[in-house]
Amino acid sequence: MQATRQVTKAGPAPAPFPPRSTRYLVTLFIALMSATVFDGYDTAIFHLCTPDIAKTFHMSDPAIGAMATAVRFGGMLSLLVVFFADCVGRKPVISLTVLAYALFTLFTALSSGVASFTLFQTCAQIFLVAEFGVAITMIAEEFPDQSRGRAVSGLHIVSLIGVTVAGLLYGHFVETRWGWRGLYLLGLGPLLLIAWLRRRVKETARFEAIQRERRRATKGYSEIRETAGELFRAFTGRYRWRVLLVAGLWNSIGLIGGPMISFFSLYARRDHHWKSHQVGYAIIIAYVMGAVGSLICGQLMDRFGRRIAACIFYLGASACMVVLFTARSFGAMFAAEIATMFCYQASRAATSAISTELFPTEIRATGYSLCVQAFGQIGWALAPIIIGLASGPMGGLGHAAALFAIGPVIGVLLILLLVPETLGKTLEELSP
């Protein structure tokens, strides 16, 4: 770390690691993009099938909210898996997570009641979210500084593939005897193929350098003990304010994602009498535009900076969600769902870039997971259960959900007051 401080005082320095070949970066991106593809697929299934799952298990609004909160809590527990990416490496963890996620996806499809469904989906989320966090970390560490924002956004964009597949299949499967269970079963084959393809992924150069430094500096080396010590010192000392800041940003945008993903399908079909294929088409188009939003956000981040891009899309997400849950006509709701997803996915891309850039290599994966997938998911996790409980007293899901549009407004204030601009800086410059 002393060397890093000296470089920082002298001004920007050349990249400390030789760049990977373009061919390898393309291979890496393809191997890791499945993390977001299946994140999109899994999220879309839950987004689409909430009314069908509720019907199968005879669930009320508060029960649906409690289930969504419990499943999201699984994502928060992913920190326990991601921690090992900072101990033993990114590659072994990214190889394990896809197999574990496949196993619990199978169990989800075979679940016999709401308790088993919630348990298996919670476990599946642990490994799916961990996989996503490690994939984002590897992309940030391996891609050149000048294209890092676009690469992170690109990883978000490919979630569209999973969403599109889920949306196209939903109308066909939901009316068959397979129902929502068939959608979970369909993902198993591709997951096993991805596990085989990831054999070609290398450990990141930055992690290998940190690993060598740890082993030189420590006798009787214990990866877990040393990494745990680094994390404790970092997150209770110099990085604790970054933890709180980044977690605050993710909680603010999570107050959009929680209500929209947990309740839009139920709200549209039950309260506004949409057909299942109308919900499917709306969600497909919304995620297509979400991918466009992520792409545009990536361009804005690498040209004008992370702060400007994040503020634009945070405010857009807030305004659009108010319209989504208060509009009465089909056309207004349809357009608002698309616009909300456009801004929400772009906001996530901007916040991901900020999150990966504000922690040093030795704790980057765990720092990202701690802020983004643990502390940063409290708002997302609590929003559904609060909405479910408040829907009755407030006169419906729409009124309860619309209140959570305040979240991104709080996020904008945090960005303007506290977030440093990271555009054009190396990860080593940003660490101090």
C-alpha positions in Angstrom: 0.0 0.0 0.0 3.0 2.3 0.6 3.9 2.0 -3.1 0.3 3.0 -4.0 0.5 6.1 -1.9 3.8 7.2 -3.5 2.3 6.8 -7.0 -0.7 8.7 -6.0 1.4 11.7 -4.7 3.4 11.8 -8.0 0.3 11.8 -10.2 -1.4 9.3 -12.4 0.8 6.3 -13.3 0.7 3.8 -16.1 -1.4 0.7 -15.6 0.6 -1.6 -13.3 -0.5 -4.7 -15.2 0.0 -5.6 -18.9 -3.3 -5.6 -20.7 -5.1 -8.8 -21.6 -5.5 -9.6 -25.3 -8.7 -8.5 -26.9 -9.4 -12.2 -27.7 -9.2 -13.2 -24.1 -11.3 -10.3 -22.9 -14.0 -11.4 -25.4 -13.7 -14.9 -24.1 -13.9 -13.7 -20.5 -17.0 -11.6 -21.2 -18.8 -14.5 -22.9 -18.0 -16.9 -20.1 -19.1 -14.4 -17.4 -22.2 -13.0 -19.1 -24.2 -16.0 -18.1 -24.2 -14.6 -14.6 -26.4 -11.7 -15.7 -28.3 -13.8 -18.3 -29.5 -16.1 -15.5 -30.0 -13.1 -13.2 -32.3 -11.7 -15.8 -34.0 -15.0 -16.4 -34.5 -15.7 -12.7 -35.7 -12.2 -12.0 -38.1 -12.3 -15.0 -39.6 -15.6 -13.9 -40.3 -14.2 -10.4 -41.6 -10.9 -12.1 -43.9 -12.8 -14.4 -45.0 -15.7 -12.3 -45.8 -14.1 -9.0 -49.6 -14.4 -9.6 -49.2 -18.0 -10.6 -47.0 -19.0 -7.7 -49.5 -17.2 -5.4 -52.3 -19.1 -6.9 -50.5 -22.4 -6.6 -49.8 -21.9 -2.9 -52.9 -19.8 -2.0 -51.0 -16.7 -0.9 -52.3 -13.3 0.3 -50.6 -10.0 -0.4 -48.7 -10.0 2.9 -47.6 -13.6 2.3 -46.3 -12.7 -1.2 -44.4 -9.7 0.3 -42.9 -11.9 3.0 -41.8 -14.5 0.5 -40.2 -11.9 -1.7 -38.4 -10.5 1.3 -37.1 -13.9 2.4 -35.9 -14.7 -1.2 -34.1 -11.4 -1.3 -32.5 -12.1 2.0 -30.8 -15.1 0.3 -29.1 -12.6 -2.0 -27.8 -10.7 1.1 -26.3 -14.0 2.4 -24.2 -14.2 -0.8 -21.5 -12.3 1.0 -20.6 -15.5 2.8 -19.7 -17.0 -0.6 -18.1 -13.9 -2.2 -15.8 -13.6 0.8 -13.9 -16.7 -0.5 -13.3 -14.9 -3.9 -11.0 -12.6 -1.9 -9.4 -15.5 -0.1 -8.8 -18.2 -2.7 -9.5 -16.4 -5.9 -12.2 -15.3 -8.3 -12.0 -18.3 -10.6 -12.8 -21.2 -8.1 -15.7 -19.3 -6.7 -17.2 -18.4 -10.1 -16.9 -22.1 -11.0 -18.7 -23.3 -7.9 -21.6 -20.8 -7.9 -23.1 -21.9 -11.3 -23.3 -25.5 -10.2 -24.9 -24.7 -6.8 -27.4 -22.4 -8.4 -28.4 -25.1 -10.9 -29.0 -27.6 -8.0 -31.3 -25.2 -6.1 -33.1 -24.2 -9.3 -34.0 -27.9 -9.7 -35.2 -28.1 -6.1 -37.3 -24.9 -6.7 -39.1 -26.5 -9.6 -39.8 -29.6 -7.5 -41.0 -27.6 -4.4 -44.2 -28.9 -2.8 -45.3 -25.8 -0.8 -44.6 -22.2 -0.1 -42.1 -23.0 2.7 -40.0 -25.3 0.4 -40.3 -22.9 -2.5 -39.1 -20.0 -0.4 -36.2 -22.0 1.1 -34.9 -23.3 -2.3 -35.3 -19.9 -4.0 -33.4 -18.3 -1.1 -30.6 -20.8 -1.4 -30.5 -20.3 -5.2 -30.3 -16.5 -4.7 -27.2 -17.0 -2.5 -25.2 -18.5 -5.3 -26.8 -16.5 -8.2 -26.1 -13.2 -6.5 -22.6 -14.3 -5.5 -21.9 -15.3 -9.1 -23.0 -11.9 -10.3 -20.8 -10.1 -7.8 -17.7 -12.0 -8.7 -18.4 -11.6 -12.4 -18.6 -7.8 -12.0 -15.4 -7.8 -10.0 -13.5 -9.8 -12.7 -14.7 -7.5 -15.5 -13.6 -4.4 -13.5 -10.2 -5.9 -12.8 -9.4 -7.2 -16.3 -10.8 -4.6 -18.7 -8.7 -1.4 -19.5 -9.5 1.7 -17.5 -10.9 3.6 -20.5 -13.5 0.9 -21.3 -14.3 -0.3 -17.8 -17.6 1.6 -17.6 -18.8 0.2 -20.9 -17.8 -3.3 -20.0 -19.7 -3.2 -16.7 -22.7 -1.8 -18.4 -22.4 -4.5 -21.1 -22.5 -7.2 -18.5 -25.8 -5.7 -17.3 -27.2 -5.4 -20.8 -26.9 -9.1 -21.6 -29.4 -9.9 -18.8 -31.8 -9.0 -21.6 -31.2 -12.4 -23.2 -32.5 -14.2 -20.1 -35.5 -11.8 -19.7 -36.5 -12.2 -23.3 -36.4 -16.0 -23.2 -38.4 -16.0 -20.0 -41.0 -13.6 -21.4 -41.4 -15.5 -24.7 -41.8 -18.8 -22.9 -44.1 -17.5 -20.1 -47.2 -17.3 -22.3 -46.7 -20.9 -23.5 -45.8 -22.6 -20.3 -48.1 -20.9 -17.8 -51.2 -22.5 -19.3 -49.7 -26.0 -19.5 -49.5 -28.6 -16.8 -45.8 -27.6 -16.3 -46.8 -24.1 -15.4 -44.2 -21.9 -13.7 -42.2 -25.0 -12.7 -41.3 -25.7 -16.3 -39.6 -22.3 -16.6 -37.3 -23.2 -13.8 -36.5 -26.7 -15.2 -35.6 -25.2 -18.6 -32.6 -23.4 -17.3 -30.8 -26.5 -16.0 -29.2 -27.6 -19.4 -27.6 -24.2 -20.2 -26.3 -23.9 -16.6 -24.3 -27.2 -16.9 -22.9 -26.1 -20.3 -21.7 -22.8 -18.8 -20.0 -24.6 -16.0 -18.0 -26.6 -18.6 -17.1 -23.4 -20.6 -15.7 -21.6 -17.6 -12.7 -23.9 -17.5 -11.0 -21.4 -19.8 -11.3 -18.5 -17.5 -8.1 -17.4 -15.9 -7.6 -15.9 -12.4 -7.4 -12.1 -12.7 -3.9 -10.5 -12.8 -4.7 -8.2 -10.0 -5.8 -10.9 -7.6 -2.7 -13.0 -8.5 -0.5 -10.1 -7.6 -2.2 -9.6 -4.3 -2.0 -13.3 -3.6 1.8 -13.3 -4.2 2.2 -10.2 -2.0 0.3 -11.9 0.9 2.4 -15.0 0.7 5.7 -13.1 0.7 4.6 -11.0 3.7 3.1 -13.8 5.8 4.7 -16.8 7.3 2.4 -19.7 8.2 0.1 -18.2 5.6 -3.6 -18.6 6.1 -5.7 -17.2 3.2 -8.9 -17.0 5.2 -7.3 -15.5 8.3 -5.3 -12.9 6.4 -8.2 -11.9 4.2 -10.5 -11.6 7.2 -8.0 -9.4 8.9 -7.7 -7.2 5.9 -11.5 -6.9 5.6 -11.9 -6.1 9.3 -9.2 -3.4 9.2 -10.5 -1.9 6.0 -14.2 -1.9 6.8 -13.8 -0.7 10.4 -11.3 1.9 9.5 -10.5 3.8 6.3 -13.2 2.3 4.1 -16.2 2.3 6.5 -17.6 5.5 5.0 -17.3 4.0 1.5 -19.3 1.0 2.7 -22.0 3.2 4.1 -22.1 5.4 1.0 -22.2 2.6 -1.6 -24.8 0.7 0.5 -26.9 3.8 0.7 -26.9 4.2 -3.1 -28.0 0.6 -3.6 -30.7 0.9 -1.0 -32.0 4.0 -2.7 -32.3 2.4 -6.1 -33.5 -0.8 -4.5 -36.7 1.0 -3.4 -37.6 1.0 -7.1 -36.6 -2.6 -7.9 -38.3 -4.2 -4.9 -41.8 -2.9 -5.6 -41.6 -3.1 -9.4 -40.2 -6.6 -9.7 -42.3 -8.1 -6.8 -45.6 -6.6 -7.6 -46.0 -5.3 -11.1 -47.3 -8.5 -12.6 -49.7 -9.1 -9.7 -50.9 -5.4 -9.8 -51.4 -5.5 -13.6 -53.2 -8.9 -13.8 -55.3 -8.8 -10.6 -56.0 -5.1 -10.2 -56.1 -4.0 -13.8 -57.2 -7.2 -15.5 -54.2 -7.6 -17.9 -53.9 -10.9 -19.7 -50.8 -13.0 -19.1 -49.4 -12.4 -22.6 -49.8 -8.6 -22.2 -47.7 -8.8 -19.0 -45.1 -10.9 -20.8 -44.8 -8.5 -23.7 -44.6 -5.5 -21.4 -41.8 -7.1 -19.4 -39.9 -8.1 -22.5 -40.1 -4.6 -24.0 -39.3 -3.1 -20.6 -36.1 -5.2 -20.3 -35.1 -4.4 -23.9 -35.3 -0.8 -23.1 -33.5 -1.5 -19.8 -30.6 -2.9 -21.8 -30.7 0.3 -24.0 -30.6 2.3 -20.8 -27.6 0.4 -19.6 -25.9 0.9 -22.9 -26.6 4.7 -22.9 -25.5 4.9 -19.3 -22.2 3.2 -20.1 -21.5 5.7 -22.9 -22.4 8.6 -20.6 -20.2 7.3 -17.8 -17.2 7.0 -20.0 -17.7 10.4 -21.5 -19.2 12.7 -18.8 -18.6 10.8 -15.6 -20.3 8.4 -13.2 -22.0 11.2 -11.1 -23.8 12.9 -13.9 -25.0 9.6 -15.5 -26.2 8.2 -12.1 -28.2 11.4 -11.2 -30.0 11.5 -14.5 -31.2 8.0 -14.3 -32.0 8.0 -10.6 -34.4 10.9 -11.0 -35.9 9.3 -14.1 -36.6 6.1 -12.2 -38.3 7.9 -9.4 -40.6 9.9 -11.6 -41.5 6.9 -13.8 -42.4 4.6 -10.9 -44.9 7.1 -9.5 -46.7 7.1 -12.9 -46.5 3.2 -13.1 -48.4 2.7 -9.8 -50.8 5.6 -10.1 -51.8 5.4 -13.8 -55.3 4.0 -14.7 -55.1 3.4 -18.4 -53.4 0.4 -20.0 -51.3 2.6 -22.3 -50.0 4.8 -19.5 -49.1 1.8 -17.3 -47.5 0.0 -20.3 -45.3 3.0 -21.1 -44.5 3.7 -17.4 -43.3 0.1 -16.9 -41.0 0.4 -19.9 -39.7 3.8 -18.8 -39.2 2.7 -15.2 -37.2 -0.3 -16.2 -35.1 1.8 -18.7 -34.0 4.1 -15.9 -33.7 1.4 -13.2 -31.3 -0.7 -15.2 -29.3 2.3 -16.2 -29.1 3.3 -12.6 -27.9 -0.1 -11.6 -25.2 0.0 -14.3 -23.9 3.4 -13.0 -24.0 2.3 -9.4 -22.2 -1.0 -10.2 -19.4 1.0 -11.8 -19.0 3.2 -8.8 -19.1 0.3 -6.4 -16.4 -1.7 -8.0 -14.1 1.3 -8.3 -14.1 2.5 -4.7 -12.4 -0.6 -3.1 -8.8 -2.0 -3.5 -8.1 -5.3 -5.2 -7.5 -7.2 -2.0 -11.0 -6.6 -0.7 -12.9 -5.6 -4.0 -15.1 -8.7 -4.4 -16.1 -8.7 -0.7 -16.4 -4.9 -0.7 -18.8 -5.1 -3.7 -20.8 -7.9 -2.1 -20.9 -6.3 1.3 -22.2 -3.0 0.0 -24.2 -4.1 -3.0 -25.5 -7.5 -2.1 -25.7 -7.4 1.7 -26.2 -4.0 3.3 -27.3 -2.5 0.0 -30.2 -4.9 -0.4 -32.0 -4.0 2.9 -34.3 -1.5 1.1 -35.1 -3.9 -1.7 -35.8 -6.8 0.7 -38.0 -4.8 3.1 -40.0 -3.0 0.5 -42.2 -5.9 -0.6 -43.2 -7.0 2.9 -44.0 -3.3 3.9 -46.0 -2.9 0.7 -47.9 -6.1 1.3 -48.8 -5.1 4.8 -49.7 -1.5 3.8 -51.7 -2.3 0.7 -54.9 -2.8 2.7 -54.8 0.3 4.9 -53.7 2.4 1.9 -56.3 1.2 -0.4 -54.3 -1.0 -2.8 -50.9 -2.1 -3.9 -50.4 0.9 -6.2 -50.7 3.5 -3.5 -48.4 1.7 -1.2 -45.8 1.0 -3.9 -45.7 4.6 -5.3 -44.4 5.9 -1.9 -41.1 4.1 -2.5 -40.2 6.4 -5.4 -38.6 8.7 -2.9 -35.6 6.3 -2.8 -33.6 7.5 -5.8 -34.2 11.1 -4.8 -32.2 10.4 -1.6 -29.6 8.6 -3.8 -29.1 11.8 -5.9 -28.4 13.8 -2.7 -25.8 11.2 -1.7 -24.1 11.4 -5.1 -24.0 15.1 -5.2 -22.7 15.5 -1.7 -20.4 12.5 -1.2 -19.5 10.4 -4.3 -16.1 11.2 -5.9 -15.8 11.2 -9.7 -13.9 8.1 -10.9 -13.8 8.8 -14.6 -10.4 8.1 -16.2 -8.7 7.0 -13.1 -7.0 3.6 -12.5 -8.2 1.4 -9.8 -4.9 1.8 -7.9 -5.4 5.6 -7.9 -8.9 5.3 -6.5 -8.0 2.9 -3.7 -6.6 5.4 -1.2 
